[in-house]
Each structure stands twice: as C-alpha cells, then as structure tokens.
Amino acid sequence: MTPGARLRQLMAGGTVVAPFVFDGVQAKLAQAAGFEAVYMSGFGTAASYGLPDLGLIGLGEMSANAARIAAAVTIPVIADADTGYGNESNVARTVQVYERAGVAALHLEDQESPKRCGFLEGKQVIPQDEMVLKIRAAVAARRDPGLVIIGRTDAVQPNGWDDATARARAYHAAGADLVFVDGLKTREMIEAAARDLAGVPQLVSTWLISTEEARRMGFALFIQLGVMLRHFAGFEAILRELRDSGSVSLSPAAASVEPITRLLSGE
C-alpha cells in the first residue's frame, strides 16, 4: 500500500491527527507515541535553517526534508509544499518531486510569492482562477492516484470569509482531495469552517481545539500546531535555565541518551 493509499484508508476511519514535525527524530518520536501520521511543517523546516517562514527556502530544501522525514518513519507524511514554487508547470514538477520523496499528501497554497506564514498578516493571494489551474496541474501530475492533494487558501485575512470559502469549494471542485482554510485564529472561525464547508473534506491546523472536537466537527485531518509551539517555547526555557542557574534539571527518565539511541536504532 502506498503512503497516500494508507492515509486515505486512515481518513476513511475518522479524523487523523498529525503532530507538527520538522526532522526525522521528531517524526520517529511521534510514531513511537502511537500517532498514525505526521505533518512536515514549512514553518519548522524554515526555522531549522534559521530562517522565518517567508518563502526563503524552495523546492530543493523542502523536498529534501520531506524525503528525510518519510525515510525515518513508516507512517504517512503530510507535507507543506508552499505555493508549488511557480506556475502550473512548476506545480507539476513539485508534485512529482514530493511523490518521489515518499510523502502521502501535500498542500499547495494560493498566496502570491514570496509567501508568508499563514498566521501572519500581510498575505496576498493570487486570483482564484489561477489557483484552480494549479490544482488541476497538481492532480494531473501525480503518478500515484493515492497521493492526497490538498488545496489551501490564505484568503481569509486579505479578502474575507466569503472569498475564502468560495475558493475552498472551487479547489475541491478542481480535484483537490481536501481543502485547507488557513489562518483560523479563533474557535469560532474553526467552527464556521466546519459548518460553512460541510461536505467538503478539510484539513484544520490549530492548537485551539482538541482531537475530540476536531472529530466532532468532521475534519478529515487535524495537524496539531501546539506540539511545535511548545517545542520552541520549551527549548527556550531550558536555555534560560542553563544561562541563569548554570545547570539543567532532568528527571531520572530524561537523564540518559539510551532511550533515544534505541529509538533511532530501531530497537
């Protein structure tokens, strides 16, 4: 079974929860914790280069990271593919490169280049008709019919709710298997997406709702952003502790490299 076919099988059984990861060890830890899928974060991938998520890394860097993560685990990897890195021809190549990298799904967004993180202000989006052509190109380019194509819209902030939901419906009609309305900053917006796009399979990215709430609202994929945010905040707190006290407190369970070595060794 291909990664995409496995992800489709999982989604047929209900909401699939995928923690944010941006490297192989995080993906392995997620799999060991029992998660059925992981999400390769574009924000996290850019951050791993010491860069903000402002379109500063491209297809080569993103797909290479996707390949490393996919090689590290046996569960499906959902990957950020930004804007597809150009026009329809670029999108077609992006799909083929990501497919060779071993991902189960990828999402393409309708922002103008250079893009911005979905939760930042100042985004601009391309015309809906142009994005529809990119979605069609993505669908036509996949060699594995199981590969899940996700159409993302960032139109909420620049264009408003009605335009964003109209775009989501248009991307689904163009062949996207799922749609992804990004930049949902409140529980009310998340609930509105579930209500106003009922019948259209959706991915939701947030830390504001629980897994059970995502299931109740009917989302197909729930990518839990809180994992990555807490990772960054936790590492920063440990560094402050070392700077201020000269040491780092560790529980007995954490005071050994053996567990992570065993995980990485496949033991």
MIMI-359805 format. One record per residue (C-alpha): residue number from 1; residue in one letter; x, y, z. Coordinates in nm, 4 decimals. Example, Ala and Ser with C-alpha at 12.3 -4.5 7.8 and 13.67 -1.06 7.14 Angstrom:
// MIMI-359805
   tilo   kollum         c1         c2         c3
      1        A     1.2300    -0.4500     0.7800
      2        S     1.3670    -0.1060     0.7140
//
This chain:
// MIMI-359805
   tilo   kollum         c1         c2         c3
      1        M     0.0000     0.0000     0.0000
      2        T     0.1396     0.3408    -0.0960
      3        P     0.1679     0.6167     0.1672
      4        G    -0.1194     0.8065     0.0091
      5        A    -0.3415     0.4998    -0.0036
      6        R    -0.2658     0.4320     0.3634
      7        L    -0.3569     0.7901     0.4572
      8        R    -0.6833     0.7621     0.2642
      9        Q    -0.7600     0.4401     0.4489
     10        L    -0.6964     0.6103     0.7833
     11        M    -0.9130     0.9108     0.6939
     12        A    -1.1950     0.6768     0.5951
     13        G    -1.1983     0.5664     0.9588
     14        G    -1.2281     0.9179     1.1016
     15        T    -1.0172     1.2222     1.1858
     16        V    -0.6421     1.1620     1.1504
     17        V    -0.4237     1.3547     1.3973
     18        A    -0.0778     1.4541     1.2727
     19        P     0.1648     1.6405     1.5006
     20        F     0.3890     1.9102     1.3505
     21        V     0.7451     1.7826     1.2939
     22        F     1.0412     1.9155     1.1018
     23        D     1.3064     1.6449     1.1303
     24        G     1.3495     1.2706     1.1449
     25        V     1.3847     1.2293     1.5199
     26        Q     1.0650     1.4229     1.5881
     27        A     0.8854     1.2043     1.3340
     28        K     1.0201     0.8890     1.4987
     29        L     0.9119     1.0110     1.8407
     30        A     0.5625     1.0804     1.7062
     31        Q     0.5377     0.7344     1.5556
     32        A     0.6657     0.5757     1.8777
     33        A     0.3992     0.7689     2.0695
     34        G     0.1335     0.5999     1.8582
     35        F     0.0402     0.8685     1.6064
     36        E    -0.0775     0.7394     1.2698
     37        A     0.0634     1.0272     1.0616
     38        V     0.2925     1.3296     1.0888
     39        Y     0.2914     1.6720     0.9267
     40        M     0.6102     1.8231     0.7872
     41        S     0.5864     2.1890     0.8827
     42        G     0.7082     2.4518     0.6377
     43        F     0.7407     2.6942     0.9284
     44        G     0.9504     2.4411     1.1195
     45        T     1.1576     2.3481     0.8150
     46        A     1.2425     2.7134     0.7524
     47        A     1.3162     2.7613     1.1244
     48        S     1.5576     2.4666     1.1140
     49        Y     1.7600     2.6729     0.8635
     50        G     1.7453     2.9702     1.0994
     51        L     1.5008     3.1474     0.8683
     52        P     1.1443     3.2808     0.9018
     53        D     0.8602     3.1263     0.7028
     54        L     0.8629     3.3948     0.4352
     55        G     0.9324     3.1953     0.1199
     56        L     1.3082     3.1975     0.1709
     57        I     1.3592     2.8247     0.1120
     58        G     1.2493     2.6465    -0.2008
     59        L     1.1588     2.3164    -0.3609
     60        G     1.5009     2.1564    -0.3166
     61        E     1.5279     2.2233     0.0560
     62        M     1.1651     2.1458     0.1330
     63        S     1.1509     1.8229    -0.0663
     64        A     1.4839     1.7057     0.0785
     65        N     1.3447     1.7492     0.4278
     66        A     1.0268     1.5680     0.3287
     67        A     1.2371     1.2781     0.1990
     68        R     1.4373     1.2586     0.5234
     69        I     1.1227     1.2537     0.7340
     70        A     0.9467     0.9985     0.5108
     71        A     1.2522     0.7734     0.5261
     72        A     1.2585     0.7903     0.9061
     73        V     0.9074     0.6522     0.9644
     74        T     0.6585     0.4030     0.8278
     75        I     0.3521     0.6209     0.8866
     76        P     0.2145     0.8668     0.6273
     77        V     0.3797     1.2088     0.5990
     78        I     0.1684     1.5122     0.5073
     79        A     0.3922     1.7875     0.3721
     80        D     0.3784     2.1608     0.3179
     81        A     0.4584     2.2428    -0.0453
     82        D     0.4084     2.6195    -0.0159
     83        T     0.2855     2.7736    -0.3435
     84        G     0.4209     2.4936    -0.5597
     85        Y     0.7162     2.7223    -0.6381
     86        G     0.5796     2.8807    -0.9545
     87        N     0.3175     2.8328    -1.2242
     88        E     0.1343     2.5172    -1.3305
     89        S     0.4483     2.3619    -1.4785
     90        N     0.6371     2.4244    -1.1548
     91        V     0.3483     2.2789    -0.9568
     92        A     0.3526     1.9630    -1.1687
     93        R     0.7241     1.9170    -1.1005
     94        T     0.6727     1.9887    -0.7304
     95        V     0.4137     1.7122    -0.7082
     96        Q     0.6432     1.4658    -0.8829
     97        V     0.9415     1.5561    -0.6630
     98        Y     0.7391     1.5280    -0.3428
     99        E     0.5896     1.1994    -0.4592
    100        R     0.9384     1.0592    -0.5170
    101        A     1.0301     1.1832    -0.1695
    102        G     0.7726     0.9419    -0.0307
    103        V     0.5051     1.1714     0.1108
    104        A     0.1422     1.0652     0.1427
    105        A    -0.0035     1.4126     0.0921
    106        L     0.0976     1.7682     0.0139
    107        H    -0.0783     2.1006     0.0301
    108        L    -0.0493     2.3889    -0.2124
    109        E    -0.1481     2.7421    -0.1174
    110        D    -0.2901     3.0326    -0.3150
    111        Q    -0.0592     3.3031    -0.1835
    112        E     0.1428     3.5314    -0.4035
    113        S     0.5179     3.4736    -0.3956
    114        P     0.7030     3.5275    -0.1735
    115        K     0.4565     3.3647     0.0638
    116        R     0.4164     3.4292     0.4361
    117        C     0.3337     3.2045     0.7291
    118        G    -0.0415     3.1507     0.7329
    119        F    -0.0839     3.3111     1.0759
    120        L     0.0976     3.6332     0.9800
    121        E    -0.0653     3.9486     0.8498
    122        G     0.0237     4.0995     0.5131
    123        K    -0.0599     3.7984     0.2938
    124        Q    -0.1806     3.8426    -0.0624
    125        V    -0.3440     3.5762    -0.2770
    126        I    -0.3423     3.5054    -0.6495
    127        P    -0.6705     3.5108    -0.8455
    128        Q    -0.8914     3.2115    -0.7788
    129        D    -0.8867     3.1035    -1.1445
    130        E    -0.5060     3.0844    -1.1403
    131        M    -0.5106     2.8618    -0.8337
    132        V    -0.7714     2.6363    -0.9899
    133        L    -0.5305     2.5794    -1.2801
    134        K    -0.2531     2.4947    -1.0325
    135        I    -0.4750     2.2434    -0.8521
    136        R    -0.5653     2.0797    -1.1829
    137        A    -0.1980     2.0641    -1.2770
    138        A    -0.1147     1.9034    -0.9433
    139        V    -0.3851     1.6388    -0.9816
    140        A    -0.2770     1.5594    -1.3373
    141        A     0.0911     1.5337    -1.2387
    142        R     0.0633     1.2678    -0.9693
    143        R     0.1644     0.9207    -1.0797
    144        D     0.0178     0.7513    -0.7733
    145        P    -0.3583     0.8091    -0.7658
    146        G    -0.3404     0.7609    -0.3889
    147        L    -0.1317     1.0743    -0.3352
    148        V    -0.3524     1.3216    -0.1490
    149        I    -0.3634     1.6713    -0.2987
    150        I    -0.4749     1.9439    -0.0566
    151        G    -0.5788     2.2889    -0.1766
    152        R    -0.5022     2.5574     0.0793
    153        T    -0.6423     2.9085     0.0795
    154        D    -0.4965     3.2021     0.2725
    155        A    -0.7698     3.4396     0.1583
    156        V    -0.9367     3.4938     0.4967
    157        Q    -0.7081     3.7778     0.6042
    158        P    -0.6770     3.9717     0.2750
    159        N    -1.0153     3.9001     0.1137
    160        G    -1.2579     3.7925     0.3843
    161        W    -1.4555     3.4839     0.4772
    162        D    -1.6873     3.4571     0.1783
    163        D    -1.3998     3.4642    -0.0697
    164        A    -1.2015     3.2093     0.1302
    165        T    -1.4874     2.9596     0.1444
    166        A    -1.5692     3.0136    -0.2237
    167        R    -1.2061     2.9383    -0.3071
    168        A    -1.2092     2.6250    -0.0933
    169        R    -1.5132     2.4945    -0.2800
    170        A    -1.3554     2.5805    -0.6162
    171        Y    -1.0317     2.3990    -0.5288
    172        H    -1.2258     2.0897    -0.4250
    173        A    -1.4256     2.1039    -0.7486
    174        A    -1.0966     2.1308    -0.9415
    175        G    -0.9823     1.7976    -0.7962
    176        A    -0.8254     1.8693    -0.4576
    177        D    -0.8948     1.5757    -0.2271
    178        L    -0.9077     1.8032     0.0774
    179        V    -0.9190     2.1768     0.1352
    180        F    -0.7363     2.3765     0.3999
    181        V    -0.8558     2.7213     0.5111
    182        D    -0.5538     2.8614     0.6923
    183        G    -0.5294     3.1457     0.9401
    184        L    -0.8220     3.0383     1.1592
    185        K    -0.7359     3.2303     1.4746
    186        T    -1.0404     3.1618     1.6941
    187        R    -1.2584     2.8670     1.7882
    188        E    -1.5496     3.0488     1.6264
    189        M    -1.3652     3.0596     1.2928
    190        I    -1.2842     2.6892     1.3171
    191        E    -1.6489     2.6096     1.3871
    192        A    -1.7532     2.8304     1.0945
    193        A    -1.5189     2.6416     0.8598
    194        A    -1.6691     2.3108     0.9694
    195        R    -2.0220     2.4463     0.9246
    196        D    -1.9855     2.6507     0.6067
    197        L    -1.7839     2.3882     0.4200
    198        A    -1.9832     2.0880     0.5398
    199        G    -1.9498     1.8065     0.2864
    200        V    -1.6066     1.9216     0.1685
    201        P    -1.3222     1.7169     0.3259
    202        Q    -1.0995     1.9502     0.5265
    203        L    -0.7648     1.9778     0.6995
    204        V    -0.7503     2.2047     1.0032
    205        S    -0.4310     2.3429     1.1577
    206        T    -0.4630     2.4806     1.5098
    207        W    -0.3867     2.4433     1.8785
    208        L    -0.7248     2.5826     1.9849
    209        I    -0.9318     2.2643     1.9765
    210        S    -0.8879     1.9100     2.0992
    211        T    -0.8737     1.5945     1.8924
    212        E    -1.2239     1.5043     2.0041
    213        E    -1.3547     1.8449     1.8957
    214        A    -1.1870     1.8066     1.5558
    215        R    -1.3590     1.4688     1.5196
    216        R    -1.6946     1.6089     1.6252
    217        M    -1.6626     1.8901     1.3697
    218        G    -1.5849     1.6372     1.0963
    219        F    -1.2331     1.7395     0.9927
    220        A    -1.0509     1.4718     0.7939
    221        L    -0.7034     1.5814     0.9081
    222        F    -0.6056     1.7646     1.2261
    223        I    -0.2487     1.8964     1.2248
    224        Q    -0.1732     1.9938     1.5819
    225        L     0.0328     2.3131     1.5782
    226        G     0.0673     2.3223     1.9566
    227        V     0.3327     2.0493     1.9510
    228        M     0.5763     2.2695     1.7575
    229        L     0.4960     2.5865     1.9502
    230        R     0.5570     2.4091     2.2797
    231        H     0.8787     2.2576     2.1442
    232        F     1.0221     2.6018     2.0702
    233        A     0.8990     2.7511     2.3985
    234        G     1.0320     2.4548     2.5977
    235        F     1.3775     2.4683     2.4411
    236        E     1.3947     2.8418     2.5057
    237        A     1.3013     2.7827     2.8716
    238        I     1.5756     2.5201     2.9114
    239        L     1.8336     2.7576     2.7663
    240        R     1.7269     3.0301     3.0112
    241        E     1.7577     2.7802     3.2953
    242        L     2.1125     2.6906     3.1910
    243        R     2.2089     3.0560     3.1478
    244        D     2.0645     3.1666     3.4812
    245        S     2.1437     2.8700     3.7065
    246        G     2.4398     2.7088     3.5353
    247        S     2.2668     2.3714     3.5138
    248        V     1.9678     2.1922     3.3641
    249        S     1.7329     1.9919     3.5834
    250        L     1.6490     1.6465     3.4467
    251        S     1.4168     1.3736     3.5644
    252        P     1.5749     1.0286     3.6037
    253        A     1.3919     0.9141     3.2903
    254        A     1.5367     1.2020     3.0875
    255        A     1.8934     1.1729     3.2169
    256        S     2.0106     0.9181     2.9598
    257        V     2.0761     0.9079     2.5871
    258        E     1.9934     0.5371     2.5753
    259        P     1.6163     0.5627     2.5082
    260        I     1.6579     0.7936     2.2098
    261        T     1.9500     0.5865     2.0823
    262        R     1.7349     0.2747     2.0962
    263        L     1.4572     0.4561     1.9115
    264        L     1.6942     0.5756     1.6405
    265        S     1.8462     0.2290     1.6121
    266        G     1.5069     0.0683     1.5684
    267        E     1.5425    -0.1448     1.8799
//
